[in-house]
Amino acid sequence: MEGPFAINQRKSARYSTCMPNLFTPITIRELEIPNRIWLSPMCMYSATDGMPNDWHFAHLAQFAIRRVGFLMTEASGISPTGRSTLMDTGIWNLEQAKSWRRITDFAHSQGSKIGIQLWHAGQKGSTTSPWQGQDYVAPESGGWQAVAPSALAFGKLPAPKALDLEEIQGIINDYRHSARMALEANFDVVEIHGAHGYLIHSFLSPLSNKREDHYGGSYENRTRFVKEVVTAIREVWPASHPLFIRLSTDDWVEGGWRVGDSARLASELMALGVDLMDCSSGGVQTGVTYPVGPGYQVPFAKEIRASSQILTAAVGMITDVAEANRIIESGDADAVMLGRELLRNPNWALNALSTLHEKVGEDLATKWPNQYLNGRPKLKLGW
Ligand SMILES: Cc1cc2nc3c(=O)[nH]c(=O)nc-3n(C[C@H](O)[C@H](O)[C@H](O)COP(=O)(O)O)c2cc1C
């Protein structure tokens, strides 16, 4: 299915290089990202009033300095009540956009590109942080009423309020407004958070969406909300700028949202202007056992990429340089997103340059930031 936004960039991104490796740049629409090592979005629970601060600057800047080619911010609320906690970052006003701008400017100064993940936490809204127990914060204690497609409780949290049609429209408008603010902040990419049991995922999954109106029931109805969100964002997000979506591509539950649904949705979203699917999984229900292990979600990225032709990012327990490079070389995915491994080892991309120096060539392998050149390891290349 080809629509006005499913332009040729994805073809050039996928087919211009015979065998890309971790350090092959990728062009999506008019954005060139210098390599395939990307920072996965990670909530820091360290903001006040949604404002990114010095913590967020230092956290994201360290990866730009260390040659991570693309940074995805933590999930950032499209509204105060779209957050999961009071400490989440947001992107619903110009003041926040201005604060983000300091971070995007620095990322750009280092040659990295940067995107913002837009989210509405839905059924998982209004809690404390993970290190405070992720307990519900009631409205009388400064929290808010969580909302979802249906009034089904998630784990220990109280049942959310089922959204009415006017509220759904309001949230779609919030997404559009946040995309405008993301442009003010000079982000290169917007990623829609459609994973992990948050609002969009809970519309998609038949496990959490029990609505009887035109937002529930059939596949067409359950996917209506995300398509309206994509359409609203594309009204204001320039055609030159890529739009990504992170999806829980499989619920790992019989009768839930499955990878085949994700592949079908990928084709439909491409026609609406989505360029890349960031392939995560799970999170819509408690009590599910996940087969967690190295690269366990990579087959989803591979299957969706092959059947829909969308660009994909693979994520989840990718830690080994050779394996990460294999994912790119074999065409399982177009990029790898690293989360916890980059927290443990922020120099991962610099070390990968050394490990892959024969593949990437001396020019690139020796290209450390000038300020860090003295720390560069000796390779076999005679320098
Ligand atoms: C501290 C932390 C915060 C996270 N926050 C987000 C988030 O804001 N948005 C999101 O989509 N995923 C979030 N995740 C999931 C990661 O992006 C990633 O998908 C997951 O950790 C698996 O990848 P990894 O094994 O490389 O860490 C978070 C994970 C961690 C550890």
The ligand as a MOL file (V3000), in Angstrom:
LIG
                    3D

  0  0  0     0  0            999 V3000
M  V30 BEGIN CTAB
M  V30 COUNTS 31 33 0 0 0
M  V30 BEGIN ATOM
M  V30 1 C 15.5360 2.3720 33.0520 0
M  V30 2 C 14.7240 1.9930 31.8440 0
M  V30 3 C 13.7720 2.8830 31.3600 0
M  V30 4 C 13.0370 2.5760 30.2030 0
M  V30 5 N 12.1960 3.5090 29.6810 0
M  V30 6 C 11.6300 3.2950 28.4640 0
M  V30 7 C 10.9420 4.3370 27.7900 0
M  V30 8 O 10.8960 5.4820 28.2420 0
M  V30 9 N 10.3610 4.0300 26.6040 0
M  V30 10 C 10.4470 2.7820 26.0500 0
M  V30 11 O 9.8920 2.5580 24.9790 0
M  V30 12 N 11.1400 1.8030 26.6480 0
M  V30 13 C 11.7500 2.0340 27.8180 0
M  V30 14 N 12.5420 1.0710 28.3770 0
M  V30 15 C 12.8270 -0.1470 27.6090 0
M  V30 16 C 14.1440 0.0070 26.8370 0
M  V30 17 O 14.0820 1.0470 25.8780 0
M  V30 18 C 14.5220 -1.2930 26.1200 0
M  V30 19 O 13.5470 -1.5810 25.1640 0
M  V30 20 C 14.6510 -2.4710 27.0880 0
M  V30 21 O 15.4070 -2.0950 28.2300 0
M  V30 22 C 15.3000 -3.6720 26.4100 0
M  V30 23 O 16.5360 -3.3310 25.8450 0
M  V30 24 P 17.9490 -3.5770 26.6040 0
M  V30 25 O 18.0210 -5.0480 26.9030 0
M  V30 26 O 18.9800 -3.1090 25.6240 0
M  V30 27 O 17.9390 -2.7550 27.8640 0
M  V30 28 C 13.2340 1.3390 29.5520 0
M  V30 29 C 14.1630 0.4310 30.0810 0
M  V30 30 C 14.9180 0.7500 31.1940 0
M  V30 31 C 15.9540 -0.2220 31.6880 0
M  V30 END ATOM
M  V30 BEGIN BOND
M  V30 1 1 1 2
M  V30 2 1 2 3
M  V30 3 2 2 30
M  V30 4 2 3 4
M  V30 5 1 4 5
M  V30 6 1 4 28
M  V30 7 2 5 6
M  V30 8 1 6 7
M  V30 9 1 6 13
M  V30 10 2 7 8
M  V30 11 1 7 9
M  V30 12 1 9 10
M  V30 13 2 10 11
M  V30 14 1 10 12
M  V30 15 2 12 13
M  V30 16 1 13 14
M  V30 17 1 14 15
M  V30 18 1 14 28
M  V30 19 1 15 16
M  V30 20 1 16 17
M  V30 21 1 16 18
M  V30 22 1 18 19
M  V30 23 1 18 20
M  V30 24 1 20 21
M  V30 25 1 20 22
M  V30 26 1 22 23
M  V30 27 1 23 24
M  V30 28 2 24 25
M  V30 29 1 24 26
M  V30 30 1 24 27
M  V30 31 2 28 29
M  V30 32 1 29 30
M  V30 33 1 30 31
M  V30 END BOND
M  V30 END CTAB
M  END
